[in-house]
Amino acid sequence: MSNQASQKSSFPRWVWFALVFAAIAVIPMLVGGSAYWKSILISIVLNIMLAMSLNLILGYTGQLHLGHSGFFGVGAYATTLLIQKAGFNFWIAMVASSMMAGVIGILLAFFATRLKGHYLAIASMAFAVILHQILLNWDSMTSGPLGIYGIAPPPAMTIFGKLIKFNDQVNLFYLVSIFAVLVYIFLDNILRSPIGETLRAVREDEVSAASLGINTKLWKIFSFGVGAAIAGLAGSFYPSFVGTLVPDSFAVVESFTYLAMVIVGGMGTMIGPVIGAIVLTLLPEVLRDIGDARLLVYGITLTLVILFMPGGIVQGFKSLISKKTSTTSSSN
Amino acid sequence: MSNNILEVKGLCKYFGGVKAVDGIDLQIPKNTIQAIIGPNGAGKSTTLNLLSGTYFPTHGSIQFEGKDVTSLSLHQRVHLGVARTFQKIRLFKQLSVLDNVIAGFHIHHHIPLWEYIIPGKAFKKDRLDCQQEALDLLKFVGLEHRAYDRAGSLAYGQQRLLEIARALATRPKLFMLDEPAAGLNDTEVQFLMDRLISLKNKGITIVVVEHNMKLVMNVADQIFVMDHGEYLFDGKPSEIQSNPKVIAAYLGAEIEVAHE
């Protein structure tokens, strides 16, 4: 699953990144002028960030965390409120609200990681429910269920003498994509480092990990803190592209969508959550034409993936490829 | 400072009303192999769990190299140079054999913080060193040919050896093994004995809880016998074999079975 030999094979990393940047540049042109599809592209990228950060906690550290929507909500509301009520610049608000989400993640982990498995799942879900209730009921701050309207996109920037405005959704897509790529590189690097080994050890067996000198509680808190901060970062872009902010966007149900993305794509792999987020964001949109039957197709697809590819799409493809190569080369 | 790496005084562990370990005093001299034996339920594994910090004692004190470590937990004692293996094998089964050992270097990385985000020279050197040292450890336990296999796919005896290699990656001064020979065949026990003596020659002090008398009698410098959570007797292998108390409590039955 994670042995070093398999990581060294295939293309060098820079080739992959060149391909990814080319894809990011080209994709908005494919959807043409449709504002609707452009907004879907942005939500795909935000979902990729959310799935990747959840995967750090769930797939690499093995903590059954079901409250990720809460961190996303903290990022979204904190950014908007810091701009509107405290007059912060967008970029400072973005950094501050990611850090705030990170701190809340650390606090949640400090208490919740005493629990394991189902109990941790319930505690983390309770966190998301409480946060949703706070957003609904703290009228003076969040306007409650009415929501906040008319949120401005990030301020325009001048790059190479060109003014780039983010009310153009294509520019906003490029902006969030850059952050998503940075997050991917950051996570990929720390997971290739000894930190990755440490987190996987905690996931596999906590007592064993402790017998190697690993402070398991500390590393679980680390994982929650980093994961929450990334979810908060994704959250800070959310209001600027939707323009409105209502508490129901951060209901606990959303956590299960992110969970499905991680599981369908492939838990504990870097590329899995990316694929999961793309597939599960696109699927309901592609199926929109068939009306309510889309929920049925969505459900069946999820069931089939979990039945036939229990390790997610990535693992499914890997075993398919290894089957093919082993039948052709017949060695080993 | 005395010549003892570990000094234990009045060690007790009660689980509710059950006195699993009750008033053990134990001195382990540096660079020796100490065996702890006794019938099932004598409190041997509990003693090892207390010495390693997996459990905390109800009463008593533990000094490691003259420092009181009674209140330090398992992961904290590893930093001082204490390592252990488990009676029930606890490998990272989904990871490769090599990655299991590499995880053992947790406390020995020297990478500046920023290189975790932007890898540089120190990062690459660390990765190569870890890989090489892990392969050396695998060679030491005879598993280098399985380095890239999944740990869960190893045979039982190989899993025991891998657990030893992984614990050695922490570079211990005091290495405690909980029934390392359980489930091993004769050849594997022979190999294990050879490895334990080789570790002792490298300057590592070894504590081994074991039922296999062949291993205990051949490698141990000193044997500590427990019964019902209490001290029964201690001495050299030859003294143990001829002690009537030990024979009555434990060895008698065992020798008859192993007679052949």
Chai-1 contact restraints between the chains, C-beta under 6 A:
chainA,res_idxA,chainB,res_idxB,connection_type,confidence,min_distance_angstrom,max_distance_angstrom,comment,restraint_id
A,M1,B,Q94,contact,1.0,0.0,6.0,A-B,restraint_1
A,N3,B,S96,contact,1.0,0.0,6.0,A-B,restraint_2
A,N3,B,D99,contact,1.0,0.0,6.0,A-B,restraint_3
A,N3,B,Y148,contact,1.0,0.0,6.0,A-B,restraint_4
A,A5,B,Y148,contact,1.0,0.0,6.0,A-B,restraint_5
A,N189,B,I117,contact,1.0,0.0,6.0,A-B,restraint_6
A,I190,B,Y116,contact,1.0,0.0,6.0,A-B,restraint_7
A,S193,B,Y116,contact,1.0,0.0,6.0,A-B,restraint_8
A,P194,B,H109,contact,1.0,0.0,6.0,A-B,restraint_9
A,E197,B,I102,contact,1.0,0.0,6.0,A-B,restraint_10
A,E197,B,A103,contact,1.0,0.0,6.0,A-B,restraint_11
A,T198,B,H106,contact,1.0,0.0,6.0,A-B,restraint_12
A,A201,B,F92,contact,1.0,0.0,6.0,A-B,restraint_13
A,A201,B,A103,contact,1.0,0.0,6.0,A-B,restraint_14
A,E204,B,F92,contact,1.0,0.0,6.0,A-B,restraint_15
A,D205,B,R90,contact,1.0,0.0,6.0,A-B,restraint_16
A,S208,B,R90,contact,1.0,0.0,6.0,A-B,restraint_17
A,A210,B,L74,contact,1.0,0.0,6.0,A-B,restraint_18
A,A210,B,H75,contact,1.0,0.0,6.0,A-B,restraint_19
A,S211,B,L74,contact,1.0,0.0,6.0,A-B,restraint_20
A,S211,B,R84,contact,1.0,0.0,6.0,A-B,restraint_21
A,L212,B,G104,contact,1.0,0.0,6.0,A-B,restraint_22
A,L212,B,H106,contact,1.0,0.0,6.0,A-B,restraint_23
A,L212,B,T170,contact,1.0,0.0,6.0,A-B,restraint_24
A,G213,B,H75,contact,1.0,0.0,6.0,A-B,restraint_25
A,G213,B,V78,contact,1.0,0.0,6.0,A-B,restraint_26
A,G213,B,H79,contact,1.0,0.0,6.0,A-B,restraint_27
A,G213,B,H106,contact,1.0,0.0,6.0,A-B,restraint_28
A,G213,B,I107,contact,1.0,0.0,6.0,A-B,restraint_29
A,G213,B,T170,contact,1.0,0.0,6.0,A-B,restraint_30
A,I214,B,H75,contact,1.0,0.0,6.0,A-B,restraint_31
A,I214,B,H106,contact,1.0,0.0,6.0,A-B,restraint_32
A,N215,B,H75,contact,1.0,0.0,6.0,A-B,restraint_33
